Amino acid sequence: MLVIGGIDPTHNESDGSFWEGGADPWTHGLGLFDMSALSWTTSYNASAKDYEQPAMVKQYYADR
């Protein structure tokens, strides 16, 4: 999943920035989230296997 922009809701904006230290941690404000591993990553793997819902996501929908 490609994420564009955003803020860190845990950061105090008293210095006028939305990120600790004032700098966005992702290059050009773009973040990559690996939906299969459920973690942030720094690169895109075009040869990765097709996406399958993780068990925790399936369980979330099954419980609702």
C-alpha positions, -999 to 999 in steps of 0.1 A, spaced: 0 0 0 14 34 -10 8 61 17 10 97 7 14 123 34 0 122 69 10 132 104 23 115 136 -7 118 159 16 111 190 38 141 182 33 175 199 30 201 173 43 229 195 73 234 171 50 237 141 59 203 126 40 171 124 70 148 130 95 145 158 126 165 147 105 184 121 113 161 92 90 136 75 106 102 79 97 90 43 114 102 11 92 127 -7 64 120 18 57 85 4 55 55 27 52 18 17 33 -5 39 36 -43 32 1 -56 36 12 -92 38 38 -86 65 18 -58 82 49 -36 85 65 -5 69 91 -11 43 115 9 22 112 -8 -12 86 -24 -35 91 -60 -45 75 -64 -80 80 -102 -79 63 -108 -46 36 -134 -44 0 -122 -48 -16 -106 -17 -35 -128 6 -54 -115 36 -34 -121 69 -52 -144 94 -57 -114 118 -75 -95 90 -97 -125 82 -105 -129 119 -114 -92 123 -140 -95 95 -153 -129 108 -159 -114 142 -179 -85 128 
